[in-house]
Amino acid sequence: MSMGKMHINILHRIDTGDTECSVFEALVYQQDAVHKLGMRATLLLGTEALYSEACVEYALLQEKTHGDELGLNLHGLTANGLGERFGIKDSMVYLMPYERKIKLLFFVMELFKEKIGHYPKSVVSYVLDARTLNWLHQTYPTVKAAITNCFEEGVKMFYGNQNQWYLFSDGGPWGAYYPSKANSLVEAKDREDYCGIVGLPHLNRDMLMAITSRDDLFSSHPHNVMRAKAYDFDNMEMPYMDRFVDQWVKQLEYNDYIYYNVFVGPLWLTDESMLDESGAFARELYTQNMTYLKKKVDEGVAQISTMSEFAEWMEANVEIGTPEVNKWQDIICGSKREVYWYVDPYIRVALDANIAGAICDLRPHAGRLVRDLGNDTPNLCNMNYPFLISCEHRGGVHDGSIHTYRLEINGKETDLALKRTSISPGTDENGNKFVKFEPVTYTLDNIRATVESKYTFMGNGKIKISRKLVSCSNPNAVVKIKEYHCGCWGTTTYPEDMRGIDLIAYSNDGDEEKINFEYLGRELRTDTPKTMRALIPQLNITVDMEPITDGTEGKVTEGWMFSPYYRMQLTKELKESEALESWLKIRQAEY
């Protein structure tokens, strides 16, 4: 296998032990659709299937005849009397208390070995926390790959499913990655930090709709897209799915490889599904999707593998700590909106060109918070990795959490969020990912000023930010750029307690001033800023803004009850062709 391709896993699961029902017939249809195209699948068996001789026989035939991989599905584990046997009612393994979870996992792993003849190399769940992955690797080192997260399934998903879908995995990577031993939504820093099992997303997502909508409606699951009604019923076509695949292939322009999967249970292809459409219509669209994926394989931009085969390829070819980026454009509404994502072991960042390149989401993975699940943990069912910035969850683009800049001309001010721009990603000579935004022009006091923004991701939680004054229609105008960071913490739309945060202004002359956050709206200013800092114990991090260019002014501001954010700002007066350059640094706190 070589770099430079989209690696595709096709995943099917046996959801029932009854081989006479329509669900099993739909599974056979899925398997046949893949095999007729010369592709292979990973077939995932749950406990019901493992207790069915007919299902086991069918699965072994798929393994022997077509080279499909047989893996373990960890959904529905209370079936076949296992709920009573292990004293559990939660059918989702991730919600169980650790002691009972491990006993049950041991049982089903051994059951798989008994029925199939070998241990699984792949396991799947909607989410799997770090301590479960660590145990799996230590106890069953044959497991190479696991579905560990359902990307961005958090508050919006909960609301969209009538407040009854207890699956919270917002804030992790969107692609394949090496999970940390500390937190399964965080990428490992090095080999010692790696849990030993390659982490995979439950599905690929529309990376713009993941910000603006319920992302379960726009994903690599074609029947989720049917649920969103994003198809042409009269012609029995789903053009969006082809554009979706092409958009993921396009990510090869910015990365050495891309991971993609299709994970569709057979119920979706029956008349008994939740969909209004018929099972026949659902099967037709599934076949179209498989055919289009095969077209990408034939074009040489994609290749099919099983879950464990991909994991083995990744461990042989992708260095731990390698960042992944994603540039996504609106492929459903036809607007010009674009977003850019970056993730590495220390930070996950999203930048929205619709608000001129502001940071609209920032997850400070450097803090490595423990987010294990179960009623024996303080997190219960919430594995979301807390945000530092989230425009969607907290406050919007003007008065909420955001990292942007403001432009002042002759004392009149405007902010970045009023302009749309476009994205140009790249990699510099040192291998660092960067993103440039098309310059935007503002008019204030009858003076036109054009500003270009650039972010360079240096690793270790460091982002170099440049705001360049490209041109100004009046050379005598007083033009100031104000680099502005407004942050908070949380996993929902509700404010959290900000008390305990320290805001510190360090000056180059050695002065140090501090505010302990008490919602009083106090300010600290310095004409010689060295570091503007927020120490946030709730996230186990410090957030630093540091000027690179001379002549800046610094300010930190404590929030107040009606605007409960911390704020940091660097300000510099610029002439044409000059830039305000600064660092945004996220690192684990030292107490």
N, C-alpha and C positions, 0 to 999 in steps of 0.2 A: 504494500500500500504506500501511496505517496502523499506528500503534502499538497495543498492547493485544491482540495475537493470538499464538497459537502457530503458528510458521512451520514447515511440514512439508516435508522432503525425502524422497521415495521413491526409493531407490537400488537399481538392479539391475546385475548384472555378467554379462558373457558369459565364462564360465570355460573354454570350449572352442571350437575351430575346427570341430568336427564337427557340422554342422547336422542330422545324421540321428539323433543319440543322444538318450537320454531327458533329459539335462541341458538340451539346447537346447529340447526340447519343454516342459520346465518353465519355462524363461525366457519362452517365448511365452505360456504360461499366466499367468505373473506380469504381463507387459505387458498382456495382454488384460483381466485382472482390474482393473487400474488404469484402463485406457482406458474400459472399460464404465461405470465410475463417473464419467467425465468428468474424471479427474485425469491428471496428467503425471508422468513419471519422469525421472531422470537415469540414462542407460544407459552403463555403464563398460566399456570394451573393453581387454583385455589383449593381449599380443603374439600369442597363439594366434589370437584373433579377428581381429586386424589382418591376419594372414597368410591368412585365409580369405575368399575372395571372397563366399561366401554370407553369412557373418556381417556383413561390411561392407555388403553390399547390404541386409540386413535392418535394420541400425542406421540407415542413411541413410533408409530408408523410415519408420522410427519418428520420426526427426527431422523429415522433411518432412510426414508425415501428421498426427502428433499433437503436434508442437512439443516433443518430448522433447529433452533436452540429451545430447550425446555427450561423455563424459569419458574419462580415461585411468586404467586400473587398473594399479597398479604391483606387483601380486602375480605370482608365477610367471615372473620375467623370465629364467630360464635356459632356457626352452623355445625351440624352433625354432633350436637351435644357438647361441643367444646366450651360453650359459654357456661354451662352448668359445671362442667368438669373443672374449669379453672376459676370459677367464681367471678365472671365478668359479664357485663351487658354491652359494653362498647364494642362494636364490631370492627372498628378501625384500630389497628394495632398501635398507632401513634398516640392514642388517647389513654392507653392502659397504664396503670402504675408499673414501675420498672420491674419489680420482682415477678409479678404475674406475667408481664410482657415477655420476659426472658424465658420463663418456664414454657409459655405457649410457643414462642419461637423455636425453642429447642425441640419441642414435640413435633411441630410441623416440618422442620428441617429433617428430622429423622424419618417422619412419615414420607416425605418426598424421596428420601434415599431408599426406603423400603419399597415404594411403589414404582419408582423410575429406574432405580439401579445405580444412581449416582447423586451426589449433592448438586443443587442448582449453582450455576455460576452467576446468576442474575436474580435479583429480587425487586419487587415494586411495591410502593405504597404511595399515597398522596404526598405524605411527608414522612421523613425519618429523622429523628433527632440524633445528636452527636453520640450520646452514650449508647444508643442502640446500634449505630454504625460501628462504633469501637468494639462493642461486644461481638457483633457479627464477624468482623475481621479477625478478632482474636480467636474465636471459637470455630469459625468456618472460613478459613483462608481461601477456600475455593471460590468464594463469592468475589467476583471482580467488578461488578457494576450494580448500582442501585438507583432507582428513581427516588430522589430525596426531597424534591420540592415541586410545588404547583405554583409557578411563577406569578407573583403579584395577586395571589388570592388572599385578600384581607378584608378591609372594611367594605369596599364597594361590592365584593362578592357576597359578603354576609347580608348587606342590605338587599342586594338583587335577588337573593334566594330566600326572601321573607324571614330574615334573621334566624335561619335554622341550619345553615351550612357551616358547621364548626370546623373550618379548615383555614388556618391563618399562617401563610408562609410568605408574606410580603417582605421584600427587601433583600432577596438573595440573587445569585447569578441567574441568567436566563439560558445559559448554554451548559455544555459539559464542563466539569471542573473537578478539582481535588479538594474535597471537604476537609476542613480543619477538625482536629480532635476536640477542640473547644466548642465549636458551634457548626452545625452542618450546613448553615446558610452562608458560611464564611469560607473563602478560599484559603487553603493552607499556605503558610509562608515558606516552608521548606519541607524536606523529607521527614524530619522529626515531627513536624506539626500535622502531617497528612494521616488521615484515619485509615488509609489502605484500600479504600473502595472508591472507584470513580463515581462521582455524583452526576446524575442526569435529570433534566427537567421532565415533568409529567407530560408536557406538550410544549411546542414552540408557540410563541404568541405574536400577535400584531403589536409591535413595540411602541406604536403611537397610541393605539386604542387601549393599551395597558395603562397609560397615563390618564386617558380621558373617559374611559368607559369600563364596563365589566369585561375583563379580558377573556373570560371563558367563552364569550360569544364569537371571538375572532382569533382563531388558533389553527394549528395544524390538524385539528380534529374536524373533518369536513362536515360532520353532523352537528357540531356546535355552531358552525356557520349557517347550517340550515335553520337552527333554532333562532339565529339572528335574522332570518329571512333575507340573507344576502345572496340570492341566487335568481336565476331566470327560470321560472317554473314552466312557462310555455315551451321553451326549447330544451328543457331538462339539462341545463348547464349551470355551472358555478364559476364564472370568469374570475371572481375574487380569489378563488383557491389557486388558480394558475398564477395570478399576480403575486399572491402570497409566497408561493414556492420560489418564483423568480426573485422576489425581494430578499429571501434568505440566501439564494445563490449569489446575489449581488454583494453580500457581506464578505465574500472571498476577495473583494477588492481591498479590504481593510484588515483582513486576518489571514493567517496561513492555512486555516481550515475552518469549517463550520459543522456543527452537529445539528441534526434535524431528526425528529421522529414523528410517526403517526401512531397514536395509541387509541384504538377504537374498540370498545366492547361490542359484542354481537347484538345486544339488545337494541342498539341504535338502528340496526338494519332490519327490524321487524315491525309489524303493524302494532305491536304492543308497546312501542317506545313512547316517550312523552311528546313526540313530534306530531304535528297535524298531518304531515305528509305520509304517504304509504311506505311500507317496507320496500316495495319494488323501486320506488323513486330514490330512496336512500341507498339501495344497492347500486343503482345506476351511477349515482354521484360518487360512490366509493370507488367503483371501477374506473371512472374518469380520473379520479385523483391518483390512483395507482398507475394508470397509464401515463399520466403526465410526469410522475416521478421516474418512471422507466425511460421516458424521453430524455430527462436530464442525465440519466446514467449513460444512455446511448450517445449523448452529446459530449461525454467525457468530463462533465463538471461535477458529477455525483457518483457515489458508489454505495452499494447495499452491504450491510454487515449485521451480525447479531449484536446483542447488547455486550456480551463479554468480549467478542472479537473487537468491537470498537474500543472498549476499555483497555485491552491489551495493546492495541495500536497507539492509543493516546499515551499510555505510560512509556512506550518505547520512543515516542516522537515529540511529545509536548513537555517542555520543562515546567516544573512546578513554579508558580509565580507569574507565568506568562499572562499578560492582560488580554482581555477580549473587548472589542468595541463593536458598536452597532450604529449604523446611520439608517434611519427609517423615515420614509416619506408616507404621506397619506395615500393609501391605495384603495380606499373604499369610498371616500367622498369627492376625490379629485381636486382637493385644495392643494396649495403649495406648502403646507405645513410640514416641517421636518423636525426630528429629534435626534439627539446623539447620546449614546450610552457608553460608559467606560466602567470596567470592573477589574480589580486586582485584589490581592490579599488584604489591602488596607482600606480601600474606599470603593463605593459604587456610586456613580454620578450620572445624572441625566441632565442634559442641556436642551432647552427648547428654543428653536429658531423663531417660533411664533412670537416670542417675547425677546427677540433680538439676541438670543444666545445666553439668557440667564440660566444659572443653575436652578432647576426646578425640583430636583430630588437629590438628596445626598445621604448615604448610609455610611456611618463611620465604623467600618469593620475592624479598624485598628483596635477598638476597645475590647473586642473578642468576648462579648457578653455571653454568658451561659443561658441558653433558651431551651433547655430540655423540657419535655412535655410529660403530662400525667398528673393525677391528683396528689402525687407525692412531691410535686414541685410547685414553686410559687407562680409559675407561668400557666398552670393548668393546660388549656388548649391553645394558648397564644404563643406561636413560635416566631411571629413577626420580628424581623430585626429592626429596632427603632430607628427612626429617621432623625437627622439633624436639621434637614430642610425638606419640606414637602409642600409645594404650592397647592396641590390638589387636596391634601388632607388638612392643611392648617393655614387658613387666612388669605389665600389668593395671591396675586402677583404684585399688588400695590402696597398692602399693609400687612402682609403675612410673611411667612418664612420664605426667604429667597436670597440668592447671591447675585448681585447685579451691579450696575453703576448708575450714577446720576450725572447729568451734564448741566453745568451752570454757565451762563453767558451774561456778563454785566449784571450779575445779581439775580437773574431769573433762572429758574431751574425746571428741568424735566427729567423723566427717568426712562430707562432702557425699555421698559415693558410696553411702551407705546408703539414700537416698531417691529415689523416682521423682516427677517433676513433669511439667508440660506447658508448651508454648511459645506465646508471643504475640509474633509479629514485628511490626515497624512501621518507619516512616520519620519522623524528627523534623522540626522546622520548618526545619532547615538542610539537609535532604536526606540526613542520615546514617542508615544502616540501624541498627536496634537490635533486640534480642530480650530480652523479659522472660520470667521463669519464674514460674509459680504459686508463691506462698510455700510453704515446707516447714516442718513443725513437728517439733522434736526434744524428747525428754524425757531430762534428765540430772539426777541428784540430786533426783528428784521435782519438778523445775521444767520447765515447758514454755516453749520459746522458738521463735518463728516468724521465719524469715528470708526476705527476697525478694532475688533476684538479677537484675541487669540488665547487659547488655553493649551498648555503643554503639560502632560502628565508624566512626572519624573519618577514615579514609584515611591514606595515608603510613605504614602499618604501626602505627597507634595504636589501641588499644582502651581505652575507659573502662569500668571495672568497678565496680559498686556492690553492696555487701552491706548491706542495711538490716534492722535488728532491728525488725520490725513490732510484736511484742508479747512480753512476758515475764510469766509468772504470778507471779513474785516480784520486786518492784521493788528489793529489797535484794540480789539475787543479783549476783555478779561475772561478767559475761558478756563474753567476748572472741571476736572474729572474727580468724582467722588466714588471710589471703590467701596461697595456697601455690602455687608454681610448681616443678614437678619436671621437668627436661628432659634430653635427650640428643641424639644425632644418629645418623642411619643410614637404610638403606633396607630392612633385613631384620629378622628376629627376633634376630639375633646382635648382641652389644654391639660397638661400635667403640672405637677408642682415643680416650680423652677427654683425654689429655695434650696440652698446648698451650692449653687453655682457661684463661682468667683469670677469677677471681671477685673482684669489687671492691665494697666498701662505701664509698659517699660519704656523708658527714655534712653537715648544714647548717652546722656550725661550721667547715667546711673540711677536716676530717680525711679521709684516704683510706687504706684498708687493702686489701691484695691477697693472694690465694691463687693460686699456679700449680698447676693440677690435677695431683696425684700419687697419688690414691687413698688419702689418709691420713685422711679424715673430719674435717678441721679446720673450724672455725666462725669467722665474724666477726659481731659484734653491734654495734648502735648504737641509742641512745635518741633520736637526732635524724636519722633517715634522710632523705637527699635522693634518692639513687638506689642501688638494688641492681642490680648489673650482672653479666652473663655475656658475656664476649667470646669468640666461638667462631670461630676462624680456619678450621676445617674447612667451615663454612657461609658464611664471609665476612660475618658479622653480629654485632651486639651485641643482647642482650636486656635490657631495662631494666624494673624494677618501681619505680614512684615513687608515694609517697603524695600524695593530693590533700587529704585531711583531716588536721588537726593531731593530735598526741598519739599517733602511731604509733611502734612499735618495728620495727627492721629486722634481718634476719639472712640471711647467705648461708652455705651448707654445701657443702663438697666431698664427693663420693661416695667410697665405698670399693669394693674389688674385688667384693664380693658384692652391692653395691647401687650400680652405677656410673652415678650421675646427679649432676648439679648441682642444688642446691635454693636457692630464694630465698623469703623470707617477710616479710610485713608484718602486724603485730599491733596491734589497737586494742581497748580496753575501751569497750563501748557501753551506753548506756541506751536504753530504749524509744523508738522513732522515729528514733534516730540511725543513721548509716551509716558504714561504712568504704568510702571511694572511693579508687581507685588507677588508675594507668596501667600498661598492659602495652604496651611499645613495641619494635617490631622494625625495625631499620634496617641498612643496609649499613655494614660496619665501616670505620672510618678508622684507618689505622695510622701 
